[in-house]
């Protein structure tokens, strides 16, 4: 297979399978929260890929909004944890 057309979908399915397998292996394992935590990594990787590809292909007018969205995403996670913890 030379091309994977939906790499983030494949990664999401792998993360779900890992979370589901963990739920079957350990009864106390929480499938949904663990899946959401692992999806945070996939989300950051996809945003970073979008930033790199936007920079590489020279669509400068889209680079600033994507960078702002990623920075707000990074700021929003700890703020949410502090406010709702």
MARLUM-918192 format. One line per field, with one value per residue: residue number from 1; chain; x, y, z of N, C-alpha, C, O in turn. Coordinates in Angstrom, 2 decimals, always signed. Example, Ala and Ser with C-alpha at 12.3 -4.5 7.8 and 13.67 -1.06 7.14 Angstrom:
<rs>
pos: 1; 2
unit: A; A
n.px: +13.19; +12.85
n.py: -5.69; -2.25
n.pz: +7.80; +7.08
ca.px: +12.30; +13.67
ca.py: -4.50; -1.06
ca.pz: +7.80; +7.14
c.px: +13.20; +12.90
c.py: -3.30; +0.03
c.pz: +7.80; +7.87
o.px: +14.24; +13.41
o.py: -3.32; +1.14
o.pz: +8.46; +8.04
</rs>
This chain:
<rs>
pos: 1; 2; 3; 4; 5; 6; 7; 8; 9; 10; 11; 12; 13; 14; 15; 16; 17; 18; 19; 20; 21; 22; 23; 24; 25; 26; 27; 28; 29; 30; 31; 32; 33; 34; 35; 36; 37; 38; 39; 40; 41; 42; 43; 44; 45; 46; 47; 48; 49; 50; 51; 52; 53; 54; 55; 56; 57; 58; 59; 60; 61; 62; 63; 64; 65; 66; 67; 68; 69; 70; 71; 72; 73; 74; 75; 76; 77; 78; 79; 80; 81; 82; 83; 84; 85
unit: A; A; A; A; A; A; A; A; A; A; A; A; A; A; A; A; A; A; A; A; A; A; A; A; A; A; A; A; A; A; A; A; A; A; A; A; A; A; A; A; A; A; A; A; A; A; A; A; A; A; A; A; A; A; A; A; A; A; A; A; A; A; A; A; A; A; A; A; A; A; A; A; A; A; A; A; A; A; A; A; A; A; A; A; A
n.px: +0.85; +0.81; -0.21; -1.91; -5.06; -6.64; -5.15; -5.51; -7.95; -7.33; -5.46; -7.17; -8.88; -7.02; -6.32; -8.82; -9.12; -6.98; -7.82; -10.21; -9.23; -7.76; -9.85; -11.05; -8.98; -8.49; -10.79; -11.38; -10.68; -11.42; -13.04; -14.00; -12.98; -10.21; -9.89; -10.49; -8.38; -6.19; -6.90; -6.30; -3.59; -3.62; -5.15; -3.45; -1.25; -2.47; -3.19; -0.64; +0.43; -1.23; -0.46; +2.24; +1.96; +0.51; +2.37; +4.42; +3.30; +2.76; +0.44; -0.09; -2.01; -3.74; -2.24; -1.90; -4.54; -4.72; -2.51; -3.24; -5.57; -4.45; -2.77; -4.68; -6.04; -4.04; -3.78; -6.35; -6.78; -5.27; -6.49; -9.16; -8.84; -7.98; -10.16; -12.38; -11.67
n.py: -1.18; +2.03; +4.58; +6.11; +7.13; +8.26; +9.14; +10.17; +9.16; +6.46; +6.48; +7.27; +5.07; +3.12; +4.14; +3.91; +1.12; +0.38; +1.52; +0.12; -2.50; -2.22; -1.82; -4.32; -5.86; -4.87; -4.56; -2.18; -0.20; +2.75; +3.22; +5.35; +7.89; +7.33; +6.99; +9.60; +11.03; +9.94; +10.77; +13.44; +13.59; +12.80; +14.90; +17.14; +16.38; +16.34; +19.04; +20.22; +19.07; +20.26; +22.93; +22.80; +21.91; +24.02; +26.09; +25.02; +24.86; +27.47; +29.02; +31.63; +33.35; +31.71; +30.67; +32.18; +32.15; +29.39; +28.94; +30.58; +29.25; +26.81; +27.66; +28.77; +26.42; +25.01; +26.68; +26.60; +23.98; +23.61; +25.72; +24.92; +22.61; +23.74; +25.39; +23.67; +21.71
n.pz: +0.00; -1.03; -0.52; +2.12; +2.51; +4.48; +6.97; +9.58; +10.33; +10.38; +12.46; +14.55; +14.69; +15.49; +18.01; +19.26; +19.21; +20.87; +23.28; +23.68; +23.88; +26.22; +27.99; +27.94; +28.98; +31.57; +34.11; +35.52; +33.85; +32.13; +29.24; +27.51; +28.69; +28.53; +25.78; +24.93; +26.07; +24.68; +22.16; +22.25; +21.66; +18.97; +17.91; +18.34; +16.76; +14.23; +13.92; +13.99; +11.68; +9.79; +10.10; +9.29; +6.63; +5.56; +5.79; +4.21; +1.61; +1.09; +1.59; +2.97; +4.06; +5.40; +7.41; +9.80; +11.11; +11.66; +13.30; +15.46; +16.29; +17.14; +19.22; +20.98; +21.53; +22.92; +25.14; +26.15; +27.19; +29.74; +31.15; +31.22; +32.77; +35.19; +35.93; +36.09; +37.87
ca.px: +0.00; +1.69; -0.84; -3.00; -5.86; -7.22; -4.23; -6.02; -9.01; -6.65; -4.92; -8.29; -9.30; -5.99; -6.48; -10.03; -8.83; -6.13; -8.66; -11.14; -8.46; -7.47; -11.09; -11.25; -7.91; -8.65; -12.19; -11.49; -10.26; -12.51; -12.78; -14.24; -11.99; -8.89; -9.94; -10.43; -7.01; -5.32; -7.27; -5.60; -2.32; -3.96; -5.58; -2.27; -0.48; -3.16; -3.05; +0.74; +0.57; -1.90; +0.39; +3.43; +1.58; +0.12; +3.62; +5.17; +2.68; +2.75; -0.83; +0.23; -3.18; -4.39; -1.31; -2.17; -5.70; -4.44; -1.61; -4.04; -6.45; -3.64; -2.33; -5.86; -6.28; -3.04; -4.10; -7.66; -6.76; -4.95; -7.49; -10.32; -8.49; -7.94; -11.46; -13.35; -11.08
ca.py: +0.00; +3.19; +5.80; +5.98; +8.30; +8.84; +8.77; +10.52; +8.20; +5.22; +6.69; +7.28; +3.68; +2.45; +4.62; +3.30; -0.30; +0.29; +1.82; -0.98; -3.64; -1.92; -2.03; -5.76; -6.43; -4.45; -4.17; -0.81; +0.72; +3.55; +3.25; +6.66; +8.89; +6.98; +7.29; +11.06; +11.47; +9.57; +11.58; +14.72; +13.47; +12.79; +16.26; +18.00; +15.98; +16.77; +20.50; +20.51; +18.71; +21.30; +24.12; +22.55; +21.86; +25.38; +26.82; +24.44; +25.15; +28.90; +29.71; +32.44; +33.98; +30.73; +30.24; +32.90; +31.60; +28.03; +29.10; +31.13; +28.18; +25.84; +28.29; +28.81; +25.04; +24.70; +27.48; +26.19; +22.73; +23.81; +26.61; +24.07; +21.73; +24.53; +25.92; +22.62; +20.69
ca.pz: +0.00; -1.16; -0.01; +3.08; +2.19; +5.68; +8.05; +10.91; +10.61; +10.75; +13.82; +15.47; +14.86; +16.30; +19.38; +19.80; +19.45; +22.07; +24.45; +23.85; +24.38; +27.62; +28.73; +28.06; +29.79; +32.96; +34.33; +36.04; +32.79; +31.57; +27.81; +26.90; +29.09; +28.00; +24.36; +24.78; +26.39; +23.57; +20.99; +22.38; +20.91; +17.55; +17.55; +18.25; +15.58; +13.01; +13.81; +13.61; +10.27; +9.01; +10.15; +8.47; +5.21; +5.16; +5.62; +3.09; +0.32; +0.89; +1.74; +4.15; +4.67; +6.27; +8.46; +11.06; +11.85; +12.14; +14.46; +16.57; +16.78; +17.87; +20.48; +21.85; +21.95; +23.95; +26.33; +26.66; +27.95; +31.15; +31.74; +31.51; +33.90; +36.43; +36.27; +36.39; +38.73
c.px: +0.90; +1.12; -1.92; -3.82; -6.42; -6.33; -4.78; -7.18; -8.40; -6.07; -6.02; -8.79; -8.30; -6.12; -7.72; -9.80; -7.96; -6.95; -9.63; -10.42; -8.08; -8.68; -11.40; -10.21; -8.07; -10.08; -12.36; -11.14; -11.49; -12.22; -12.90; -13.23; -10.59; -8.82; -9.81; -9.04; -6.07; -5.65; -6.64; -4.28; -2.60; -4.38; -4.39; -1.43; -1.15; -3.07; -1.63; +1.00; -0.08; -1.06; +1.60; +3.07; +1.16; +1.37; +4.37; +4.60; +2.37; +1.41; -0.78; -1.00; -3.94; -3.51; -1.62; -3.40; -5.46; -3.52; -2.37; -4.95; -5.66; -3.17; -3.50; -6.21; -5.31; -3.31; -5.40; -7.64; -6.37; -5.96; -8.73; -10.05; -8.47; -9.33; -12.41; -12.78; -11.32
c.py: +1.23; +4.44; +5.42; +7.25; +9.00; +8.53; +9.09; +9.61; +6.86; +5.35; +6.69; +5.86; +2.88; +2.85; +4.00; +1.82; -0.49; +0.54; +0.68; -2.22; -3.44; -2.14; -3.51; -6.40; -6.10; -3.97; -2.73; +0.25; +1.44; +3.80; +4.66; +7.72; +8.60; +7.28; +8.80; +11.60; +11.14; +10.36; +12.97; +14.72; +13.52; +14.20; +17.19; +17.65; +16.42; +18.28; +20.89; +20.17; +19.76; +22.57; +23.95; +22.55; +23.23; +26.21; +26.34; +24.84; +26.63; +29.59; +30.52; +33.02; +33.02; +30.32; +30.90; +32.35; +30.20; +28.08; +29.63; +30.05; +27.17; +26.40; +28.39; +27.42; +24.65; +25.47; +26.98; +24.93; +22.93; +24.72; +25.80; +23.17; +22.50; +24.99; +24.81; +21.50; +20.97
c.pz: +0.00; -0.52; +0.99; +2.95; +3.42; +6.88; +9.44; +11.30; +11.04; +12.16; +14.87; +15.72; +15.68; +17.76; +20.02; +20.11; +20.69; +23.33; +24.72; +24.39; +25.84; +28.50; +28.92; +28.98; +31.27; +33.18; +34.82; +35.00; +32.22; +30.09; +27.24; +27.37; +28.55; +26.51; +24.12; +25.08; +25.24; +22.31; +21.06; +21.62; +19.42; +17.09; +17.39; +17.04; +14.29; +12.83; +13.42; +12.15; +9.38; +8.98; +9.22; +6.98; +4.70; +4.93; +4.38; +1.73; +0.13; +0.94; +3.04; +4.83; +5.58; +7.45; +9.79; +11.79; +12.40; +13.35; +15.67; +17.16; +17.60; +19.21; +21.46; +22.36; +23.08; +25.24; +26.97; +27.49; +29.41; +31.85; +32.11; +32.72; +35.21; +36.88; +36.74; +37.26; +40.17
o.px: +1.65; +1.87; -2.74; -3.32; -6.65; -6.72; -4.54; -7.36; -8.90; -6.18; -5.83; -9.10; -8.70; -6.04; -7.68; -10.24; -8.17; -6.78; -9.84; -10.95; -8.09; -8.56; -11.94; -10.51; -7.81; -10.53; -13.40; -11.28; -12.48; -11.28; -11.99; -12.66; -9.86; -7.80; -9.09; -8.57; -5.25; -4.77; -6.47; -3.91; -1.89; -4.01; -4.32; -0.93; -0.47; -2.89; -1.44; +1.70; +0.47; -0.97; +1.94; +3.80; +1.41; +1.43; +4.89; +5.36; +1.78; +1.26; -1.36; -1.02; -4.70; -3.99; -1.60; -3.32; -5.93; -3.73; -2.15; -5.08; -6.14; -3.19; -3.33; -6.64; -5.71; -3.08; -5.52; -8.44; -7.09; -6.25; -9.28; -10.91; -8.89; -9.63; -13.15; -13.39; -10.88
o.py: +1.45; +5.28; +4.54; +8.34; +10.21; +7.74; +8.34; +9.32; +6.22; +4.42; +6.16; +5.50; +2.05; +2.01; +3.59; +1.33; -1.42; -0.15; +0.31; -2.91; -4.40; -2.60; -3.90; -7.37; -6.94; -3.05; -2.12; +1.44; +0.80; +4.50; +5.12; +8.40; +9.51; +7.76; +9.22; +12.52; +11.97; +10.60; +13.62; +15.72; +14.21; +14.63; +17.95; +18.55; +16.84; +18.76; +21.79; +20.91; +20.12; +23.23; +24.86; +23.12; +23.57; +26.97; +27.14; +25.13; +27.02; +30.67; +30.14; +33.16; +33.46; +29.68; +30.23; +32.11; +29.87; +27.35; +29.16; +29.95; +26.71; +25.70; +28.12; +27.27; +24.04; +24.94; +26.95; +24.81; +22.44; +24.52; +25.97; +22.99; +21.97; +24.98; +25.00; +20.43; +20.20
o.pz: +0.94; -0.02; +0.75; +3.24; +3.40; +7.73; +10.38; +12.48; +11.96; +12.97; +15.96; +16.86; +16.50; +18.64; +21.18; +21.15; +21.46; +24.34; +25.88; +25.27; +26.62; +29.64; +29.95; +29.68; +32.13; +32.50; +34.55; +35.25; +31.87; +29.74; +26.54; +26.52; +28.16; +26.02; +23.21; +24.41; +24.85; +21.48; +20.03; +21.01; +18.68; +16.00; +16.43; +16.35; +13.36; +11.71; +12.60; +11.45; +8.33; +7.94; +8.47; +6.17; +3.54; +3.96; +3.61; +0.80; -0.88; +0.37; +4.06; +6.05; +6.44; +8.39; +10.83; +12.99; +13.49; +14.32; +16.79; +18.37; +18.63; +20.22; +22.65; +23.51; +24.06; +26.33; +28.19; +28.42; +30.28; +33.03; +33.19; +33.57; +36.23; +38.07; +37.70; +37.35; +41.03
</rs>
